[in-house]
Amino acid sequence: MALFQTKKIQSFIVFIIVLVATLWVFQDNFLKFLVVQKITEESDTTSEEAKETAYKEKIDNFFLKEYSKELVLLHTINARTYYSFENSPIELYVVKVKTFNEAQEEGLLLISNRAEILKSGEISFNGEVEIQTITGISHKLTTESLIVLSDDGLIKSNKEVTYLGKTARIISEGMEMNIDSDTMYLNGVVNILEESGMTIDTKDLYISHNAGLKTYKSKEATVYRSNNSIVKSDDGIDIDMNMMLMKLLGKVEVLTGSGGILKSSNVIIDKFNNNEIIKSSSPSHFQSKTVDIKSKKMHYDANTKKLELMNEVLAIYE
């Protein structure tokens, strides 16, 4: 019995020695764990306190009317939450800004999740913005900064803008819009990217939804690209998005899928019902390695690569 107790005491002593040795080996990691845990807890507490104390003032269900020096109403601002800070712009969340013209008639309604009131008094939207015009037409776009210039009756951006169409994205270097108009001006280099893979590269594009129409217009040199063809025009483009008709203006050059070059002017591209019919009633000239054909009219189906040259056709074969 005494021998059993002696062995039990010896085993306990061995356990204590092993435990002490283990703690000695891992003491640095254990202490680091305690320190990291404490720092994390302090960091979380500090972060929460920062959220509570970062702003000077918070207002829920914020509403403001802005007037000109002549006491003319310029716009109203509604926001779910208003924050003011010491050395930063005022921040607004879930924002609606309604503009007014000189006759005190309602102009544009701008809706966004976030906006800022700058020291100059201007309102700057960022992220996704919806613009509702006086006729109820809606434009949606995203940008880093969209400024409301109520004194000038404009909204404007000098940053990259992505206009969100129904089946396309339009990227430009900036934009401008009059509060009394349904027309938006996308300035600088403009790229239209269709879901189908079609692209259009141009400059200074006007988007109009006036009287139920949906048109894109540019007077600058334009390049249209699809899976089947490349079309270049000297004098711009006029697109009817409702009818899926595109007019490429001035001198036009078509690079066909067969490798030939078709030259004409004032060409129409019919994209309705997934077609791609390129046609013109102007004098046309087709050239390839084996043939040179001139005509008064042309009709080219880019999907089937079938070309028809009509009226006073003159062909030279090599």
C-alpha positions, 0 to 999 in steps of 0.5 A, a space after each residue: 500500500 505504501 509502495 502504491 502511494 509512493 508511486 502515485 506521489 512520484 507520478 504527480 511530481 513528474 506531471 508537475 515538472 512536465 507542466 512547468 517545463 511546458 509553460 516555460 517553453 511556451 510562455 512567450 507565445 502565451 504572453 503574446 496571445 494575452 497581449 494580442 487579445 487585450 490590444 484587439 479588445 482595446 482596438 474594437 472599443 476605440 473603433 466603436 468610440 470613434 464611430 460615436 464621436 467622429 461627427 459633430 452633429 447627426 440629424 435623422 430625417 434631414 430636410 433643407 431648402 436652399 435659396 439664391 441671394 434673390 430668395 429664389 428656391 434653388 433646390 430641396 434636400 431630403 436625407 435619411 441621415 445627416 452627419 457634420 464633421 470638423 474638417 470634412 464635408 457634410 455627409 448625407 445618406 439615402 438622399 433626394 435632391 429636387 431642383 427648381 428653375 427660375 419660374 420655381 417649377 420643379 426640375 430634376 430629381 436626383 436620388 442616391 445612397 450617398 452625397 456630400 455638401 461641400 464648403 462651397 455649398 454645392 452638392 456632390 453625389 458619388 456612386 450610383 445616381 438616378 436622375 428623373 427628368 421633368 417628364 418622368 424619364 429616368 437616367 441611371 449612372 455611376 460616378 465618383 463626383 456629380 455636382 449640382 450647380 443650382 445657380 447655373 441650372 446644371 448638374 455636372 461631372 468632371 470625373 469618369 461617368 458610366 451611364 447604365 442603359 437597358 442593354 448597354 453601358 456607356 463610359 465617358 470622361 464627364 457629363 453635363 445636364 440642364 435641369 430643364 432638359 431631357 438631354 444629357 451630354 456625355 463629353 470627351 471620349 465615349 465608349 458604348 458597350 452592348 451586352 451582345 458584344 457590340 462596341 461603339 467608340 466616339 466622342 461628345 455623345 448626346 442622350 435624349 429621351 424627349 417625347 418618348 424617344 431614346 436617341 444617342 447622337 454624336 457629330 464626331 468620328 465614330 467606330 462601330 464594331 461587332 462580331 461580323 464587321 467594323 464600320 467607321 464614319 467621319 461625321 458621327 452617329 445617330 442611334 434610335 434605341 427604340 427601333 435599334 437603328 443606327 445612322 453612321 453619317 458622312 463618309 463611311 467605310 465597312 470592313 466586311 467579314 469576307 475581308 473586303 472593304 465597302 465604301 459609302 456614305 450615310 449608312 444605316 445599320 438595322 439591329 432589330 431582332 438580332 439582325 445586322 443589316 448595313 445599307 445605304 442609298 448613296 453611291 457605294 464602292 466595294 473592293 476585294 483582292 479579286 473584284 472592284 464593284 461600284 453601284 448607286 445602292 448597297 445592302 449587306 447582311 453581316 450575319 450571312 455575309 451576303 452583299 447586294 450592290 444595286 442600280 448602275 452596277 459597274 464591276 471589274 474582275 481580276 
